[in-house]
Amino acid sequence: MLASKLLQRQHLPFFQKVVSESPEWQSEECNEDQLEGYLKRYEMLAGEWCIWFDDREPIGITFGVEWVPSNEKAWIGTILIAESKRRQGYGQAIIGEMVKNFTNEQHDVLFAGVPIEKLSWIHFLSSCGFEQFKVEEDEAGRSFMIMVHPL
């Protein structure tokens, strides 16, 4: 049974483990030693870091936010699955639960942004019902595929 809890300090070792198993995510975000500082940078967005469980076993971490200043819409910022649980449908199931939660909160769409070169991430989100919306550049000139999931 899939369930989530808000991320607490006691969950940080699991989060660090999942980050250490995710070199592609590390190359975009941070490594396990930088995690606490990384989390602090996201506090201003008032989003929710959640840890996901299958029964009582932790399987993944997500970050979602109900409102961002750029478009005043809901966004998924992170989904990380433990290496031993990848390719078993957990990522899609978690996205499905997040979609339900955002739908229950009366949102009409859910966004995600992916570095344009991360084709596997784009394919994963597409398999979860996200559609390619547009390409945007950040302040540093990096291109991101903005994806949208109608709710």
N, C-alpha and C positions, 0 to 999 in steps of 0.2 A: 504494500500500500504506500503510495507516494505521498509525502507530507513535507512541509517546510516550516522552518523556524527562523526568526530573525537571528542574524549572525551575532554571536556573543564572543567575548574574549576567549572562552574555553574552546571555541571552534577554530581559533587561529592555527593550531598545528595541522589540522586537516586542510585548511585553506593553503597553508604553506606547502604541504605535500602535493596538492593538486597543481599548484603553480610550478613546483619543481618538476612535475611530470609533463609540463606544457611549454616546451621551448618556443613554440610559435607565438603563444600568448605573451611570454616573457619578452620577446623581441619587440612587441608593441606596447606593453604596459609596464611591467616591473618584474624583478625576480623575487624569490621568497624572502630574502633578507630585507627588501624594501617595502614589504607589504603594509606594515602599520602606517608609514608615511603616505603611501598610496591611498589607503582608506581615508585618511584625514582629508586629502584633497577632494574627495567626493562628498564630504559632509555638507557643503553648501548647496548641493542639489536636493537635499532632503529626500533622497531615494532610499530604497531598502536593499541591503545586502542580506541574502537569505542562504541558509544551508538546507539542502534537500536530502531527504532520507527515503530509503526503501525499507520499510519496517523500521528498524532502529539503526540501520547501517547508513552512514553518510555516503552520498554518491556524487553530490555536486554543489556548486556555488553559483548564485546569480545576483545580478544587480539590476533593479528596475526602478524607474522613476515615473511618477504620474504627470509631471509637468516640467518642461525645460523651457528656458527663456527664448530659445531660437524659433520655436514654432508653437509653443504652448500645448504640446501634445505629450503622450506617454511614450517612453522609450525603454528598450532593453539595452543595457550597456555591457553586460558580461554574462556569459554562461560557460562554466567550466565543469567538466565531468571527470571524475577520478579515472585514471588510466585503465584500471581493471574493469570498469563499467562501460567503457566506450563501445560503440557499435552494437549496443544491445537495446536501443530504443529509448534510453533514459533521457537523452537530450530532447528528443521530440516530445516525449511525455511531459517533461518539465515546461517546455515552451507551451504546450497545450494547456497546462494548468495556469501558467502566467496569462495566456490569452483569456481564459475563463475569468480570472481575477480582474483583469483590466476591463473586460466586458461588464462584469458585475458592478464596477465602479463608474459605469456609464460612459466609457471612452468609446469613440467610434473607429479609431485606428491606433496601431501600435507601430512605432518606428524602431529601426536599428541601423547603425552605421558601421560599415566594414571597410578596412583598407582595400582599395581596388585590387591589389595584387593577391589578396587572400581568397583565391577562388574556392577552396574547400569550405571556407566559412560562408561564402555567398551560396554555394550549393546546399549546404546544411540548412540555412535559413529558408531557401526556396523550398526545400522538402518539408518545411514546417508551415508553409502557407504564406511566406513573405514574397512580395513581388518587388522587382527592381523599380525604383521610383526616379532617381536622378543621381548624377555624380556631382559632388561638391569638393572644393579644395579648402583645406584648413589654412591657418595663418602662415604655416611653414611651406605651403604649396603642395602638400600631399593630397592625393585624390582618394575620396571615399565614396563607395557605393551606398547610397541611402536607400534603405528597403522599407517597405510598408506592408503591414498585415491588416486588412480590413477586419473590423470586429462586428 
